[in-house]
Protein backbone atom coordinates (compact mmCIF):
# COMPACT_ATOMS: atom_id res chain seq x y z
CA UNK A 1 0.00 0.00 0.00
CA UNK A 2 1.63 3.25 -1.16
CA UNK A 3 1.61 6.68 0.47
CA UNK A 4 -1.04 8.04 -1.89
CA UNK A 5 -3.45 5.27 -0.95
CA UNK A 6 -2.86 5.79 2.76
CA UNK A 7 -3.33 9.54 2.45
CA UNK A 8 -6.55 9.01 0.49
CA UNK A 9 -7.82 6.73 3.26
CA UNK A 10 -7.01 9.36 5.90
CA UNK A 11 -8.78 12.10 3.94
CA UNK A 12 -11.77 9.84 3.32
CA UNK A 13 -12.11 8.88 6.98
CA UNK A 14 -11.93 12.55 7.98
CA UNK A 15 -14.69 13.45 5.54
CA UNK A 16 -16.74 10.48 6.75
CA UNK A 17 -16.50 11.76 10.32
CA UNK A 18 -17.83 15.10 9.10
CA UNK A 19 -20.81 13.25 7.56
CA UNK A 20 -21.69 12.13 11.08
CA UNK A 21 -22.34 15.76 12.03
CA UNK A 22 -24.17 16.73 8.83
CA UNK A 23 -24.73 14.46 5.87
CA UNK A 24 -24.51 16.92 2.99
CA UNK A 25 -22.06 19.56 4.25
CA UNK A 26 -18.96 17.37 3.64
CA UNK A 27 -20.27 16.35 0.21
CA UNK A 28 -20.67 20.03 -0.70
CA UNK A 29 -17.16 20.77 0.60
CA UNK A 30 -15.81 17.86 -1.47
CA UNK A 31 -17.64 19.16 -4.52
CA UNK A 32 -16.24 22.69 -4.18
CA UNK A 33 -12.74 21.40 -3.41
CA UNK A 34 -12.84 19.18 -6.48
CA UNK A 35 -14.03 21.99 -8.74
CA UNK A 36 -11.25 24.25 -7.45
CA UNK A 37 -8.61 21.57 -7.99
CA UNK A 38 -7.81 21.02 -4.31
CA UNK A 39 -9.22 17.49 -4.19
CA UNK A 40 -8.80 14.62 -6.63
CA UNK A 41 -11.60 12.08 -6.65
CA UNK A 42 -11.15 8.40 -7.37
CA UNK A 43 -12.25 6.67 -10.54
CA UNK A 44 -16.02 6.50 -10.88
CA UNK A 45 -16.69 9.41 -8.51
CA UNK A 46 -16.26 12.34 -10.90
CA UNK A 47 -19.99 13.07 -10.47
CA UNK A 48 -19.27 14.40 -6.97
CA UNK A 49 -17.23 17.20 -8.55
CA UNK A 50 -19.81 18.19 -11.18
CA UNK A 51 -21.76 21.44 -11.32
CA UNK A 52 -25.02 19.46 -11.13
CA UNK A 53 -23.79 18.03 -7.83
CA UNK A 54 -23.06 21.57 -6.60
CA UNK A 55 -26.73 22.49 -7.04
CA UNK A 56 -27.94 19.22 -5.51
CA UNK A 57 -25.58 19.24 -2.51
CA UNK A 58 -26.08 22.97 -1.96
CA UNK A 59 -29.86 22.65 -1.88
CA UNK A 60 -29.75 19.56 0.33
CA UNK A 61 -27.32 21.28 2.72
CA UNK A 62 -29.58 24.32 3.13
CA UNK A 63 -32.64 22.12 3.79
CA UNK A 64 -30.73 19.92 6.24
CA UNK A 65 -29.19 22.82 8.16
CA UNK A 66 -32.46 24.74 8.49
CA UNK A 67 -34.41 21.60 9.37
CA UNK A 68 -32.33 21.02 12.48
CA UNK A 69 -33.48 24.38 13.88
CA UNK A 70 -37.16 23.33 13.81
CA UNK A 71 -37.96 21.77 17.23
CA UNK A 72 -40.06 18.77 16.18
CA UNK A 73 -38.24 18.19 12.89
CA UNK A 74 -34.76 17.80 14.34
CA UNK A 75 -35.60 14.46 15.98
CA UNK A 76 -37.16 13.16 12.76
CA UNK A 77 -34.06 14.21 10.84
CA UNK A 78 -31.91 12.29 13.34
CA UNK A 79 -33.81 9.11 12.50
CA UNK A 80 -33.32 9.65 8.76
CA UNK A 81 -29.78 10.99 9.07
CA UNK A 82 -28.36 7.96 10.88
CA UNK A 83 -28.49 5.54 7.92
CA UNK A 84 -27.87 8.42 5.50
CA UNK A 85 -24.68 9.37 7.36
CA UNK A 86 -23.39 5.79 7.16
CA UNK A 87 -24.07 5.69 3.41
CA UNK A 88 -22.47 9.11 2.87
CA UNK A 89 -19.47 8.13 5.00
CA UNK A 90 -19.01 4.97 2.97
CA UNK A 91 -19.17 6.88 -0.32
CA UNK A 92 -16.78 9.63 0.75
CA UNK A 93 -14.13 7.14 1.88
CA UNK A 94 -14.55 5.03 -1.25
CA UNK A 95 -14.22 8.13 -3.44
CA UNK A 96 -10.81 8.93 -1.94
CA UNK A 97 -9.26 5.44 -1.94
CA UNK A 98 -7.19 4.44 -4.97
CA UNK A 99 -4.88 1.56 -5.75
CA UNK A 100 -7.18 -1.11 -4.29
CA UNK A 101 -9.46 -3.74 -5.72
CA UNK A 102 -13.15 -2.76 -5.67
CA UNK A 103 -13.91 -5.39 -3.03
CA UNK A 104 -11.21 -4.17 -0.63
CA UNK A 105 -12.05 -0.53 -1.30
CA UNK A 106 -15.75 -0.89 -0.53
CA UNK A 107 -15.10 -3.15 2.45
CA UNK A 108 -12.73 -0.56 3.91
CA UNK A 109 -15.14 2.25 3.06
CA UNK A 110 -18.04 0.52 4.80
CA UNK A 111 -16.11 -0.45 7.93
CA UNK A 112 -13.95 2.66 8.37
CA UNK A 113 -15.97 5.37 6.62
CA UNK A 114 -19.45 4.14 7.43
CA UNK A 115 -18.40 3.10 10.91
CA UNK A 116 -16.89 6.45 11.90
CA UNK A 117 -19.86 8.34 10.42
CA UNK A 118 -22.27 6.14 12.37
CA UNK A 119 -20.32 6.61 15.59
CA UNK A 120 -20.28 10.40 15.27
CA UNK A 121 -23.96 10.49 14.29
CA UNK A 122 -24.88 8.27 17.24
CA UNK A 123 -23.02 10.59 19.58
CA UNK A 124 -24.86 13.66 18.26
CA UNK A 125 -28.22 11.88 18.59
CA UNK A 126 -27.45 11.07 22.23
CA UNK A 127 -26.35 14.67 22.83
CA UNK A 128 -29.56 16.05 21.32
CA UNK A 129 -31.67 13.63 23.39
CA UNK A 130 -29.87 14.77 26.54
CA UNK A 131 -30.39 18.41 25.59
CA UNK A 132 -34.10 17.81 24.95
CA UNK A 133 -34.54 16.08 28.30
CA UNK A 134 -32.59 18.61 30.35
CA UNK A 135 -33.65 21.86 28.64
CA UNK A 136 -37.04 20.89 27.17
CA UNK A 137 -35.56 21.48 23.71
CA UNK A 138 -34.41 25.04 24.39
CA UNK A 139 -30.75 24.02 24.08
CA UNK A 140 -31.23 22.09 20.82
CA UNK A 141 -30.46 25.07 18.52
CA UNK A 142 -27.08 25.40 20.24
CA UNK A 143 -26.44 21.69 19.69
CA UNK A 144 -27.39 22.10 16.01
CA UNK A 145 -25.01 25.03 15.63
CA UNK A 146 -22.15 23.09 17.21
CA UNK A 147 -22.87 20.13 14.91
CA UNK A 148 -22.83 22.38 11.85
CA UNK A 149 -19.54 23.95 12.94
CA UNK A 150 -18.11 20.52 13.64
CA UNK A 151 -19.05 19.29 10.18
CA UNK A 152 -17.54 22.29 8.37
CA UNK A 153 -14.34 22.35 10.41
CA UNK A 154 -13.82 18.57 10.21
CA UNK A 155 -14.37 18.53 6.43
CA UNK A 156 -11.94 21.41 5.88
CA UNK A 157 -9.31 19.87 8.16
CA UNK A 158 -9.67 16.53 6.36
CA UNK A 159 -8.75 18.18 3.07
CA UNK A 160 -6.20 20.75 4.24
CA UNK A 161 -4.43 18.93 7.11
CA UNK A 162 -5.62 15.30 6.94
CA UNK A 163 -3.07 13.85 9.39
CA UNK A 164 -4.05 16.33 12.11
CA UNK A 165 -7.73 15.69 11.39
CA UNK A 166 -7.23 11.93 11.65
CA UNK A 167 -5.39 12.31 14.97
CA UNK A 168 -8.19 14.46 16.40
CA UNK A 169 -10.83 11.98 15.23
CA UNK A 170 -8.93 9.08 16.80
CA UNK A 171 -8.69 10.99 20.10
CA UNK A 172 -12.40 11.90 20.15
CA UNK A 173 -13.49 8.37 19.20
CA UNK A 174 -11.32 6.87 21.91
CA UNK A 175 -12.84 9.28 24.44
CA UNK A 176 -16.40 8.52 23.34
CA UNK A 177 -15.90 4.74 23.36
CA UNK A 178 -14.26 4.78 26.81
CA UNK A 179 -16.98 7.05 28.17
CA UNK A 180 -19.71 4.80 26.79
CA UNK A 181 -17.96 1.72 28.17
CA UNK A 182 -17.72 3.21 31.64
CA UNK A 183 -21.37 4.22 31.51
CA UNK A 184 -22.57 0.78 30.42
CA UNK A 185 -20.31 -1.34 32.61
CA UNK A 186 -20.59 1.08 35.51
CA UNK A 187 -24.36 0.68 35.53
CA UNK A 188 -24.01 -3.09 35.24
CA UNK A 189 -21.60 -3.22 38.17
CA UNK A 190 -23.89 -1.00 40.21
CA UNK A 191 -26.85 -3.24 39.40
CA UNK A 192 -24.92 -6.36 40.38
CA UNK A 193 -23.89 -4.74 43.68
CA UNK A 194 -27.49 -3.85 44.52
CA UNK A 195 -28.62 -7.38 43.64
CA UNK A 196 -25.99 -8.89 45.94
CA UNK A 197 -27.00 -6.60 48.76
CA UNK A 198 -30.67 -7.55 48.32
CA UNK A 199 -29.72 -11.23 48.27
CA UNK A 200 -27.83 -10.91 51.57
CA UNK A 201 -30.81 -9.42 53.38
CA UNK A 202 -32.52 -11.94 55.69
N, C-alpha and C positions, 0 to 999 in steps of 0.2 A: 504494500500500500504506500503510494508516494505522498509527498508533502501536499500536493494540490488536492488530492482526495481527502486527506485528513482535515485540511483547512476548510474544504467545502462542507464536510460533516459538522465542523464546529460552527460555521456560519448558519447552516441549516438548523442545528439544534437551538441556537440562539433565537432564530426567527420563530421556531416552533414554540419556544417558551413565551414569546410575545403573543402568539395566537391564543395562549391560555388566558391572557388578560382581555384581549379583544380579537375576534376572529378575523376581521377584514382589515384592520389597521396595518398589520405586518405585510399583508398581501399588497396593499396600496403602496407601502414603503418599498417593497420589492419591485413593484411595477415602475415607480418613479426612478429608483436607482438603476434599473435595467435600461430604461429609456435614456438616462443621462450617461450611461456607460460605466457606472460605478459597480455594477453587479453583472456577472456573466451566468446565465442560466444554463442548466444541463440540456442535453438533447431531448426534444419532445416537450419542452416547457417554454418554448418561445412565446406561446400565447399569453403567458403572465406579463410579458413585457410589451404587449400590444396597446395601441391607443384605445381599442374597444374595451380592453381590460381596465384601462384607466377610468373610463366612464362607469363601468360596472362596479369596480372596487370602490370608487369614490362615492357613488350613490349608496352602496351597501354600508360603507363606513359611516356616512352621515345618519342613515336610518338607525344603525346599531348604537351609535354614540348617543343620539337623542333618546332612543327607546329606554336606555338605562336610567334616564332621569325621570321617567314616569313611574310613580310608586307601584302600581299593580303590575305594570308590564315588565319591570326588571326581573321579577322572579320567574315569569314565563320565559323570558329571554335566557335565563340561566339554564332552564330545562333544555331549550333548543340548542344553546351554545355549547353545552358539554360535548355531545357527539360531533358537532360542527367543528369545535376546536381540535378534537383528535384527528378529524379528517384533514383540516387545514394544516395542522402540524406535520402530519404524514406527508402531505404534498410539498410543503416548503422544504423539508429535509431531502426528499427525493429529488427535488428540482436543483439542489445544490451539490449532490453527490455524483461524481464522475469516476470513470475507471473501474466500475464494478459491473457484475452481471445483473440483469434486471431482478432476478430473484433475491440476491443479496442486498441490492439497493432498496427494494421495497420492504424487505424484512427489517433492515436497519431503520428505514424511515418510519415504519409502523411502531417498532419497539422504542427507539430513541425519540424520534420526533413526536409521534402520537402520544407516547407515554409521558413525555415532559409537558406537552400541552395539556393533557388530561390532569396531571398533577397540579399544575398552576391553576387551571380552571376549577378544580375541586377545592383548592384552597380559597379562591375568591368567593365561591358559592358559600362555603362555611363562614367566611368573614361577613358576607352580606346577611346571612341568616342570624349571626350573632348581633349585627348592627340592628336588624329589624326587631329582634327580641328585646334588646337593651334600650333602644331609643325609639321604639314604635315606628321605625322607618324614617325618622327625621335625619339620622346620620347616613342614610343610604346614598344621597347625592355626593357626599364626601368620599364614600367608598368608590363610587363610580368614577369620580374625578381622579382618584389615586390609581385606579385600574387603567384608565385611559393614559395617564402619564407613564405608568409602568410599561404599557404596550409600546408607546412611541419611543421611549428611552431604550428599552430592551432591543427593539428592532434596529434602531440607529447604531447602538453599540455592537450588535451582531455583525453589521456590515462594515463599520469603521474600525472597531477594535475587537475582533471576534474572540481573541484569546482571553482578554479581560472579561468580556461578556460571559464566556463559558465558565470562567473561574467564579464569577459572582453567582451564576445559576447553580453551579455545584454546591456552593456554600449555602445558598438559600434552601435548596432541595434537602440537603443534609439536615439543616435546622428544622425544616417542616417535618421530615420523616421522624427525626428523634423526638420532636415535640408530640407528634401524633402517637408514637410508640409509648411514650411516658404516660400520655393521657389514657390510652387503652389499657395498658398493663397495670398502670397505677390504680385504675378503677377495679380491675379484676382482682388485684391483690387486696384492695380494701374490702371488696365483696367477700373474698375468701376469709379474711380476718373476722369480719362480722359473723359469718356463718360458723366459724370455729367457736367464737364467743357464745353464740346462741346454743351451740351443741353442748358446751360445757355447763350451761345452766342446769341446775337440778330440776 
